[in-house]
């Protein structure tokens, strides 16, 4: 009873905050209550409402889903108060889809309300009216998607997404997330500096640096400074990845993603023979026992023997600019966090990484929202046997990881020039900032040769690989090399985009992937720039008039 009374007090405090239109305070109070009573549908319903009002429909969506799952149909028949909570939950679920610019799915959700006999007539009427508006928007969107799809990509007059892809905003963090502030505390910076000292032989310094911006105020953020002079082609540092993924297009080691052979043939030393997981119900493969044990200690225990086919199907599909290729990273990060009994955002190897954020220069300060994010999140929780009410793995944490991985993963070896099916996280190399005229670059001395290559692999590479593997180097160990003379005190910068692109293409790539425009000396010296397509918001939101003029052009 004492526990329940404390949870009730948090609910009351949250309700008071709602009356004062302090929706973030309300969210925090409801969350405190949920830590005590995690299966209270009233608290989830109220938190969903707070999220909608605060402008976070993506979070309101999942909280409303939790309300629906907690309200059993048989139970609510004879429980008037619980039936009211259920109705609110379904309405907020539909309203969240509506607010995310997903008219087809929102129409379906409101239609369920219309046909639910347990819903009050007055609420059914509201749902019917909204469904009618959404139906018209959905038809308009479908028609224009088909019309634009018949054109070449260079002939689009306005942005058109794929079906069930809407919009949301992410400003680098949610208001209650204090981790980005903790990231720049002196104690944390000292920890990162210590790691840099070890890996660079005390030649690099972490410091705050200034960047030019589109206004008079320069941007200030962390960067890596040289403590010594470097000559062109000097090796600056090397780092093994913390975590890797592969998209299962090919048979690869799940720990280091090296290509594998199913059986020995022609004494092929380039591709290790597959080492299957000892658990016969597990389909993952490794290079050898060492890779298996490293994976087991890091994450594999939690996913061993689990079926991840739905996640693989999701990441292998073509989905435009939506960030879906990092989903397996989230599975592994959730597994690591569960194994360590912490929140995924508190994993030491990644808690200093920056995050993507929406920008007015791209998608009019929005980012793309894939409706399948909800399904993927629930699937990951199911695979790992994590409750959907466990706040250590709350939905906002999943979204924050999506934005973190978007700006901090490195594409790995490719089977050919068109299919990049691997990626890795380098915690320290991720600290290097971008410059279109970079003074350092990453080299992969262990990068595999495609099996389809016609010319024989040079003997020098075979010797080098054999040497590095003999000292247990990761197959995707990255070496940072100076590609110019570097003076003591210079900032070290990689390039995040293809340096051979013109300014327009470089800025397009930077905005879509990293959420910023570059104002380096090279960019300032070149004319032009990226001009994103306008958005016909009226095709996503029934009450939005913006973009109607675009449809008549």
C-alpha positions as CSV (number, residue, x, y, z in Angstrom):
1,X,0.0,0.0,0.0
2,X,2.9,2.4,0.8
3,X,4.4,1.7,-2.6
4,X,1.1,2.3,-4.4
5,X,0.5,5.5,-2.5
6,X,4.0,6.8,-3.6
7,X,3.1,5.9,-7.2
8,X,-0.2,7.7,-6.8
9,X,1.5,10.8,-5.6
10,X,3.7,10.9,-8.7
11,X,0.5,10.6,-10.8
12,X,-1.0,13.5,-8.9
13,X,2.1,15.5,-9.4
14,X,2.1,14.7,-13.1
15,X,-1.5,15.7,-13.4
16,X,-0.8,19.1,-11.7
17,X,2.1,19.6,-14.2
18,X,-0.3,18.9,-17.1
19,X,-2.7,21.6,-15.8
20,X,0.3,24.0,-15.7
21,X,1.2,22.9,-19.2
22,X,4.6,21.7,-18.0
23,X,4.6,18.5,-20.0
24,X,8.2,17.6,-19.4
25,X,7.7,17.8,-15.7
26,X,4.6,15.7,-16.1
27,X,6.6,13.1,-18.1
28,X,9.2,12.9,-15.4
29,X,6.6,12.5,-12.6
30,X,4.7,9.7,-14.5
31,X,8.0,8.0,-15.2
32,X,8.9,8.0,-11.5
33,X,5.5,6.4,-10.8
34,X,6.1,3.8,-13.5
35,X,9.4,2.8,-11.9
36,X,7.4,1.8,-8.9
37,X,4.3,0.3,-10.6
38,X,5.5,-0.5,-14.2
39,X,2.2,-2.1,-15.3
40,X,-0.1,0.8,-14.4
41,X,-2.1,1.6,-17.5
42,X,-3.2,5.0,-16.1
43,X,0.4,6.2,-15.8
44,X,1.2,5.0,-19.3
45,X,-1.9,6.7,-20.6
46,X,-1.1,9.9,-18.9
47,X,2.6,9.8,-20.0
48,X,1.4,9.2,-23.6
49,X,-0.7,12.4,-23.4
50,X,2.2,14.3,-22.0
51,X,4.4,13.2,-24.9
52,X,1.8,14.2,-27.4
53,X,1.5,17.7,-25.9
54,X,5.3,18.0,-25.6
55,X,5.7,17.3,-29.3
56,X,7.0,13.7,-29.1
57,X,4.3,11.7,-30.9
58,X,6.9,8.9,-31.5
59,X,7.0,8.3,-27.7
60,X,3.3,8.8,-27.2
61,X,2.8,6.0,-29.8
62,X,4.6,3.4,-27.7
63,X,3.2,4.5,-24.4
64,X,-0.3,4.2,-25.9
65,X,0.6,0.7,-27.2
66,X,1.5,-0.3,-23.7
67,X,-1.9,0.9,-22.5
68,X,-3.7,-1.2,-25.1
69,X,-1.7,-4.3,-24.1
70,X,-2.5,-3.8,-20.4
71,X,-6.2,-3.5,-20.9
72,X,-7.5,-7.0,-21.5
73,X,-10.7,-7.0,-23.5
74,X,-12.4,-9.4,-21.0
75,X,-11.4,-7.2,-18.1
76,X,-12.5,-3.9,-19.4
77,X,-16.1,-5.1,-20.1
78,X,-17.0,-4.9,-16.5
79,X,-14.6,-2.2,-15.4
80,X,-15.8,1.3,-16.4
81,X,-12.7,3.1,-15.3
82,X,-10.4,0.7,-17.1
83,X,-12.5,0.9,-20.2
84,X,-12.0,4.7,-20.2
85,X,-8.2,4.2,-20.0
86,X,-8.4,1.7,-22.8
87,X,-10.3,4.2,-25.0
88,X,-7.8,6.9,-24.2
89,X,-5.0,4.5,-25.1
90,X,-6.4,3.7,-28.5
91,X,-7.2,7.3,-29.3
92,X,-3.7,8.4,-28.4
93,X,-2.2,5.6,-30.5
94,X,-4.2,6.8,-33.5
95,X,-3.4,10.4,-32.8
96,X,0.3,9.6,-32.6
97,X,0.3,8.0,-36.0
98,X,-1.6,11.0,-37.3
99,X,1.0,13.4,-35.7
100,X,3.8,11.4,-37.3
101,X,2.5,12.0,-40.8
102,X,1.3,8.4,-41.3
103,X,-2.2,8.9,-42.7
104,X,-2.8,5.3,-43.9
105,X,-1.9,3.8,-40.6
106,X,-3.7,6.5,-38.6
107,X,-6.9,5.8,-40.7
108,X,-6.6,2.1,-39.9
109,X,-6.3,2.9,-36.2
110,X,-9.2,5.2,-36.1
111,X,-11.3,2.7,-38.0
112,X,-10.6,0.1,-35.3
113,X,-12.0,2.7,-32.8
114,X,-15.1,3.2,-35.0
115,X,-15.8,-0.5,-35.1
116,X,-15.1,-1.2,-31.4
117,X,-18.4,-1.7,-29.6
118,X,-16.7,-1.0,-26.2
119,X,-16.0,2.6,-27.3
120,X,-18.5,5.3,-26.3
121,X,-20.7,6.7,-29.1
122,X,-19.3,10.2,-28.7
123,X,-15.7,9.0,-29.1
124,X,-16.7,6.8,-32.0
125,X,-18.1,9.9,-33.8
126,X,-14.8,11.8,-33.2
127,X,-12.9,8.8,-34.6
128,X,-15.2,8.7,-37.6
129,X,-14.7,12.4,-38.4
130,X,-10.9,12.0,-38.2
131,X,-10.9,8.9,-40.3
132,X,-12.7,10.7,-43.0
133,X,-10.1,13.4,-43.2
134,X,-7.3,10.9,-43.1
135,X,-8.8,8.9,-45.8
136,X,-8.7,11.8,-48.2
137,X,-5.1,12.6,-47.3
138,X,-4.1,9.0,-47.7
139,X,-5.7,8.9,-51.2
140,X,-3.9,12.1,-52.2
141,X,-0.6,10.8,-50.9
142,X,-1.0,7.4,-52.7
143,X,-1.8,9.2,-56.0
144,X,1.1,11.5,-55.8
145,X,3.5,8.8,-54.7
146,X,2.5,6.8,-57.8
147,X,2.8,9.9,-60.0
148,X,6.2,10.9,-58.7
149,X,7.4,7.3,-58.8
150,X,7.0,7.3,-62.6
151,X,9.6,10.1,-62.9
152,X,13.3,10.0,-62.7
153,X,14.8,11.1,-59.4
154,X,16.2,14.2,-61.0
155,X,12.7,15.4,-62.0
156,X,11.0,15.5,-58.6
157,X,9.3,18.8,-57.8
158,X,9.0,18.1,-54.1
159,X,10.0,15.4,-51.6
160,X,7.9,12.3,-51.6
161,X,8.6,9.5,-49.1
162,X,7.8,5.9,-49.4
163,X,4.6,4.5,-47.9
164,X,4.3,4.6,-44.1
165,X,7.3,6.9,-43.8
166,X,6.5,10.1,-41.9
167,X,8.3,12.7,-40.0
168,X,9.5,13.5,-36.4
169,X,12.0,15.9,-34.8
170,X,15.0,15.0,-32.7
171,X,17.2,17.8,-31.3
172,X,20.1,15.7,-30.1
173,X,18.5,14.6,-26.9
174,X,15.1,14.4,-25.1
175,X,14.7,17.1,-22.4
176,X,15.1,14.6,-19.5
177,X,18.3,13.0,-20.9
178,X,21.3,14.5,-19.0
179,X,23.9,12.2,-20.6
180,X,25.0,14.7,-23.3
181,X,25.8,17.2,-20.5
182,X,27.7,14.5,-18.5
183,X,29.7,13.7,-21.6
184,X,31.7,17.0,-21.4
185,X,32.3,16.8,-17.6
186,X,35.9,16.9,-16.7
187,X,35.9,13.4,-15.1
188,X,34.6,11.9,-18.3
189,X,36.9,13.8,-20.5
190,X,39.9,12.6,-18.5
191,X,38.7,9.0,-19.0
192,X,38.6,9.5,-22.8
193,X,41.9,11.3,-22.8
194,X,43.5,8.4,-20.9
195,X,42.3,6.0,-23.7
196,X,43.6,8.3,-26.4
197,X,47.0,8.5,-24.7
198,X,47.2,4.7,-24.6
199,X,46.2,4.2,-28.2
200,X,48.3,7.1,-29.7
201,X,51.4,6.9,-27.5
202,X,50.5,10.2,-25.9
203,X,50.4,12.1,-29.2
204,X,46.8,13.3,-29.3
205,X,44.8,15.7,-27.1
206,X,41.0,15.9,-26.6
207,X,40.0,19.6,-26.6
208,X,37.2,22.0,-27.4
209,X,37.4,23.4,-30.9
210,X,35.6,26.1,-32.9
211,X,33.8,25.6,-36.2
212,X,32.4,28.2,-38.6
213,X,28.7,28.2,-38.9
214,X,26.0,30.0,-40.9
215,X,25.8,32.9,-38.4
216,X,28.2,35.0,-36.4
217,X,28.4,32.5,-33.6
218,X,30.9,29.7,-34.1
219,X,30.1,26.2,-33.1
220,X,32.1,24.8,-30.2
221,X,32.5,21.0,-29.7
222,X,35.0,18.3,-28.9
223,X,37.8,17.6,-31.3
224,X,41.2,15.9,-31.4
225,X,44.4,18.0,-31.5
226,X,47.9,16.9,-32.4
227,X,50.5,17.2,-29.6
228,X,53.4,16.6,-32.0
229,X,54.3,17.1,-35.6
230,X,53.4,14.4,-38.1
231,X,54.7,13.8,-41.5
232,X,52.6,12.7,-44.5
233,X,51.9,9.0,-44.2
234,X,52.9,8.7,-40.6
235,X,50.8,6.3,-38.6
236,X,48.9,8.2,-35.9
237,X,46.9,5.5,-34.1
238,X,45.2,2.1,-34.6
239,X,41.9,0.9,-33.1
240,X,40.0,-2.3,-33.1
241,X,36.2,-1.9,-33.4
242,X,34.1,-2.2,-30.2
243,X,31.2,-3.8,-32.1
244,X,30.5,-4.9,-35.6
245,X,27.4,-6.1,-37.6
246,X,26.8,-7.6,-40.9
247,X,23.6,-7.7,-42.9
248,X,23.7,-11.5,-43.6
249,X,24.1,-11.2,-47.3
250,X,27.1,-13.5,-47.0
251,X,28.5,-16.1,-44.5
252,X,30.5,-14.0,-42.1
253,X,31.9,-14.2,-38.6
254,X,29.4,-12.6,-36.3
255,X,32.1,-11.0,-34.2
256,X,34.6,-9.7,-36.7
257,X,32.5,-10.1,-39.9
258,X,35.3,-11.8,-41.8
259,X,34.0,-13.8,-44.8
260,X,34.0,-17.5,-44.1
261,X,34.2,-20.7,-46.1
262,X,31.8,-23.5,-45.3
263,X,34.5,-26.0,-45.8
264,X,38.2,-26.1,-46.7
265,X,39.0,-25.9,-50.4
266,X,42.2,-25.3,-52.3
267,X,44.1,-24.4,-49.1
268,X,42.3,-21.0,-49.0
269,X,43.9,-19.1,-46.2
270,X,42.1,-15.9,-47.0
271,X,38.7,-17.2,-45.7
272,X,38.7,-19.1,-42.5
273,X,36.6,-22.3,-42.3
274,X,33.3,-21.6,-40.5
275,X,33.3,-22.2,-36.7
276,X,29.7,-22.7,-35.8
277,X,28.3,-21.7,-32.4
278,X,28.5,-24.8,-30.1
279,X,24.8,-24.3,-29.4
280,X,23.2,-26.4,-32.1
281,X,20.0,-24.3,-32.0
282,X,22.1,-21.1,-32.8
283,X,22.6,-20.2,-36.5
284,X,25.5,-17.7,-35.9
285,X,29.0,-18.5,-37.2
286,X,32.5,-17.4,-36.2
287,X,36.1,-17.5,-37.5
288,X,37.3,-19.6,-34.6
289,X,36.9,-20.3,-30.9
290,X,38.6,-17.0,-30.0
291,X,36.0,-14.9,-31.9
292,X,33.2,-17.0,-30.5
293,X,34.4,-16.5,-26.9
294,X,34.9,-12.7,-27.4
295,X,31.4,-12.5,-28.8
296,X,30.1,-14.6,-26.0
297,X,31.6,-12.4,-23.3
298,X,30.4,-9.2,-25.0
299,X,26.9,-9.9,-26.2
300,X,26.3,-13.4,-27.7
301,X,25.1,-15.0,-24.5
302,X,21.9,-13.0,-24.7
303,X,21.0,-13.7,-28.3
304,X,22.4,-17.2,-28.7
305,X,19.8,-19.5,-30.3
306,X,17.4,-16.6,-30.9
307,X,15.6,-16.2,-34.2
308,X,16.5,-12.8,-35.8
309,X,15.1,-13.4,-39.3
310,X,12.6,-10.5,-39.0
311,X,15.4,-8.1,-38.2
312,X,17.5,-9.3,-41.1
313,X,14.5,-8.9,-43.5
314,X,14.1,-5.4,-42.2
315,X,17.7,-4.3,-42.7
316,X,18.0,-5.9,-46.1
317,X,15.1,-4.1,-47.7
318,X,15.4,-0.9,-49.7
319,X,14.0,2.0,-47.7
320,X,15.3,5.3,-49.2
321,X,17.0,7.5,-46.6
322,X,15.5,5.8,-43.5
323,X,18.2,4.6,-41.1
324,X,17.5,0.9,-40.8
325,X,20.9,-0.6,-41.3
326,X,21.9,-0.1,-37.7
327,X,19.1,-2.2,-36.2
328,X,21.5,-5.1,-35.5
329,X,23.7,-2.7,-33.6
330,X,20.8,-1.9,-31.4
331,X,20.1,-5.6,-30.8
332,X,23.7,-6.1,-29.7
333,X,23.8,-3.0,-27.6
334,X,20.6,-3.9,-25.8
335,X,22.1,-7.4,-25.3
336,X,25.3,-5.8,-23.8
337,X,23.3,-3.6,-21.6
338,X,21.2,-6.5,-20.4
339,X,24.3,-8.5,-19.7
340,X,25.8,-5.6,-17.7
341,X,22.5,-4.7,-16.1
342,X,22.6,-1.1,-17.2
343,X,20.8,1.2,-19.6
344,X,22.1,0.9,-23.2
345,X,23.0,4.7,-23.2
346,X,25.3,4.0,-20.2
347,X,27.5,1.6,-22.1
348,X,31.0,3.0,-21.4
349,X,32.3,2.4,-24.9
350,X,29.6,4.6,-26.6
351,X,28.3,7.0,-23.9
352,X,30.5,9.8,-25.2
353,X,29.4,9.7,-28.8
354,X,27.5,12.6,-30.4
355,X,24.1,12.2,-31.9
356,X,22.3,13.2,-35.1
357,X,19.9,16.0,-34.7
358,X,17.2,17.6,-36.9
359,X,18.3,20.7,-38.8
360,X,16.5,23.4,-40.7
361,X,18.8,22.8,-43.6
362,X,17.3,19.3,-44.2
363,X,13.6,18.1,-44.2
364,X,12.7,21.5,-42.7
365,X,14.0,20.6,-39.3
366,X,12.5,17.1,-39.3
367,X,13.8,13.6,-39.8
368,X,12.2,10.6,-41.4
369,X,10.1,8.3,-39.3
370,X,9.7,4.7,-40.4
371,X,6.5,3.1,-39.1
372,X,8.4,-0.2,-38.7
373,X,10.6,1.3,-35.9
374,X,7.8,0.4,-33.5
375,X,7.8,-3.3,-34.7
376,X,11.5,-3.5,-34.7
377,X,11.8,-2.2,-31.1
378,X,9.2,-4.7,-30.0
379,X,10.9,-7.5,-31.9
380,X,14.3,-6.7,-30.2
381,X,12.7,-6.8,-26.8
382,X,11.1,-10.1,-27.6
383,X,14.4,-11.6,-28.8
384,X,16.2,-10.6,-25.6
385,X,13.3,-11.4,-23.3
386,X,13.0,-7.8,-22.1
387,X,9.7,-6.6,-20.8
388,X,8.1,-3.7,-22.8
389,X,7.6,-2.0,-19.4
390,X,11.3,-2.1,-18.5
391,X,12.3,1.6,-18.3
392,X,16.0,0.8,-18.8
393,X,15.1,-0.1,-22.4
394,X,12.4,2.6,-22.9
395,X,11.4,3.5,-26.5
396,X,13.2,6.9,-26.3
397,X,16.4,5.1,-25.6
398,X,15.9,3.0,-28.8
399,X,15.4,6.2,-30.8
400,X,18.4,7.9,-29.2
401,X,20.5,5.0,-30.2
402,X,19.3,5.2,-33.8
403,X,20.4,8.8,-33.9
404,X,23.7,8.0,-32.2
405,X,24.6,5.2,-34.6
406,X,23.6,7.3,-37.6
407,X,26.6,9.5,-37.0
408,X,29.1,7.1,-35.5
409,X,29.3,3.9,-37.6
410,X,31.8,3.1,-40.2
411,X,30.9,1.0,-43.3
412,X,33.1,-2.1,-43.5
413,X,34.3,-4.3,-46.4
414,X,31.9,-4.8,-49.3
415,X,31.4,-7.8,-51.5
416,X,31.3,-5.5,-54.5
417,X,30.9,-1.7,-55.1
418,X,27.1,-1.7,-54.7
419,X,26.5,-3.8,-51.6
420,X,28.0,-2.7,-48.3
421,X,26.8,-5.3,-45.8
422,X,29.1,-4.6,-42.8
423,X,29.6,-1.8,-40.3
424,X,31.6,-1.1,-37.1
425,X,31.8,1.2,-34.1
426,X,35.1,2.8,-33.3
427,X,34.7,4.7,-30.0
428,X,37.9,6.8,-30.3
429,X,38.1,7.2,-34.1
430,X,34.6,8.6,-33.9
431,X,36.0,11.6,-31.9
432,X,37.7,13.0,-35.1
433,X,35.7,15.8,-36.7
434,X,34.9,16.3,-40.3
435,X,36.7,18.5,-42.9
436,X,36.2,18.3,-46.7
437,X,40.0,18.7,-46.9
438,X,40.9,16.1,-44.4
439,X,44.4,15.8,-43.0
440,X,44.0,12.2,-41.9
441,X,42.4,9.0,-43.3
442,X,41.6,5.5,-42.2
443,X,43.3,2.5,-43.7
444,X,42.2,-1.1,-43.4
445,X,45.3,-3.3,-43.7
446,X,43.2,-6.4,-43.0
447,X,40.4,-5.6,-45.3
448,X,39.4,-8.7,-47.1
449,X,39.7,-9.2,-50.9
450,X,36.4,-10.0,-52.6
451,X,36.0,-13.7,-53.5
452,X,35.1,-12.8,-57.0
453,X,38.4,-11.0,-57.7
454,X,40.1,-12.2,-60.8
455,X,43.7,-11.2,-60.1
456,X,45.7,-13.2,-57.5
457,X,46.1,-11.5,-54.2
458,X,49.6,-9.9,-53.9
459,X,51.9,-11.9,-51.7
460,X,52.8,-8.8,-49.7
461,X,49.2,-8.5,-48.4
462,X,49.1,-12.2,-47.6
463,X,52.3,-11.8,-45.4
464,X,51.0,-8.7,-43.8
465,X,47.6,-10.2,-42.9
466,X,49.2,-13.4,-41.6
467,X,51.4,-11.2,-39.3
468,X,48.6,-9.1,-38.0
469,X,46.3,-12.1,-37.4
470,X,49.1,-13.9,-35.6
471,X,48.9,-11.2,-32.9
472,X,45.1,-11.4,-32.7
473,X,44.3,-8.2,-34.6
474,X,40.7,-7.7,-35.4
475,X,39.9,-8.2,-39.1
476,X,38.6,-4.7,-39.3
477,X,41.3,-2.9,-37.3
478,X,41.5,0.7,-38.5
479,X,44.8,2.5,-38.9
480,X,44.7,6.3,-38.9
481,X,47.4,7.8,-41.2
482,X,48.4,11.4,-41.9
483,X,47.7,12.3,-45.5
484,X,49.5,15.6,-45.2
485,X,52.1,17.2,-42.9
486,X,50.5,18.1,-39.6
487,X,51.8,20.6,-37.1
488,X,51.6,20.4,-33.4
489,X,48.3,22.1,-32.3
490,X,46.5,21.3,-35.5
491,X,43.1,19.6,-35.3
492,X,43.0,16.2,-36.9
493,X,40.0,15.7,-39.2
494,X,38.6,12.9,-41.3
495,X,36.2,13.4,-44.2
496,X,32.7,12.1,-43.6
497,X,31.8,12.4,-47.3
498,X,33.2,11.5,-50.6
499,X,36.0,14.1,-51.2
500,X,35.6,13.7,-55.0
501,X,32.0,15.0,-54.9
502,X,31.2,18.7,-55.7
503,X,30.0,21.0,-52.9
504,X,26.3,20.3,-53.6
505,X,26.8,16.5,-53.4
506,X,29.0,16.7,-50.3
507,X,26.5,18.9,-48.4
508,X,23.7,16.6,-49.4
509,X,25.5,13.6,-48.0
510,X,26.5,15.4,-44.8
511,X,23.0,16.7,-44.1
512,X,21.3,13.5,-44.7
513,X,23.7,11.4,-42.7
514,X,25.1,13.7,-40.0
515,X,22.7,16.6,-39.9
516,X,25.1,19.5,-40.6
517,X,26.5,21.7,-43.3
518,X,30.3,22.1,-43.6
519,X,31.8,25.6,-43.6
520,X,35.4,24.5,-44.1
521,X,37.8,26.6,-46.2
522,X,37.2,24.3,-49.2
523,X,33.4,24.7,-49.0
524,X,33.8,28.5,-48.6
525,X,35.9,28.6,-51.7
526,X,33.4,26.7,-53.9
527,X,30.2,28.1,-55.2
528,X,26.8,26.4,-55.0
529,X,25.4,24.2,-52.3
530,X,22.7,21.8,-51.5
531,X,19.1,22.9,-52.0
532,X,16.7,20.3,-50.6
533,X,13.4,19.6,-52.2
534,X,10.4,21.3,-50.6
535,X,7.9,19.1,-48.8
536,X,4.2,18.9,-49.5
537,X,3.1,18.6,-45.8
538,X,-0.5,18.5,-46.9
539,X,0.1,14.9,-48.2
540,X,1.0,13.8,-44.6
541,X,-1.2,15.9,-42.3
542,X,-4.9,16.5,-43.1
543,X,-5.0,19.9,-41.3
544,X,-1.8,21.3,-42.9
545,X,-2.2,23.6,-45.9
546,X,1.5,23.8,-46.6
547,X,2.7,22.5,-50.0
548,X,-0.7,22.5,-51.8
549,X,0.8,24.9,-54.3
550,X,3.4,22.3,-55.1
551,X,0.8,19.8,-56.2
552,X,-0.5,22.0,-59.0
553,X,2.9,22.7,-60.6
